[in-house]
Amino acid sequence: MTKRVAIFLSGGGSNMRALVEDMTGDHPARPCVVVSNVADAGGIAWAKERGIPTEVVDHKPFAGDRAAFENELTARLMPHAPDIICLAGFMRKLTGGFTDAWAGRMINIHPSLLPRYKGLHTHARALEAGDTQHGCTVHEVTAALDDGPILGQATIPVMAGDTPEDLAARVLVQEHRLYPAVLRRFASGNRDLLMLES
């Protein structure tokens, strides 16, 4: 049975686009809705142009009340009946109440080789540490930030003279390879670790 995928984003949605463009042919999943906390997010416009249902839940009216924000997210999600949630640049931390409800059915992509560099500014932190390898990780989502079982990683070499922007650009290319590959496996029930090299 084809799985229904909800994709959460806050910006342009380049990872969402990579996921959607891969969900064709014999892929075991299809996009059912794109959700954003930002009404004018580029990813929302892109999804609408392609006839994918969209939902916007602005977090600002819920300031200080994450549970109410997440209740509204859930209310908007339910009519679309998703089986899987993919976080693709969704810049809101979700509480355990939400992540527990989706345990084993929600995945995220993060721009570092977890467990290194959870949180923000991953590329600068990799350079500051003198790392020779960097990359990205797809993992199952838990209440802990950038935690949960790792499903896949893609690595790139760190070159002499690299800036955070250089790393970000090269890692993004790998994100667009890794996330669709992991989702394809995840939607078919395969949670084995996938490792890609640039």
Secondary structure, 3 states (H helix, E strand, C coil): CCEEEEEEECCCCHHHHHHHHHCCCCCCEEEEEEEECCCCCHHHHHHHHCCCCEEECCCHHHCCCHHHHHHHHHHHHHHHCCCEEEECCCCCCCCHHHHHHCCCCEEEEECCCCCCCCCCCHHHHHHHCCCCEEEEEEEECCCCCCCCCEEEEEEEECCCCCCHHHHHHHHHHHHHHHHHHHHHHHHCCCCCCEEEEC
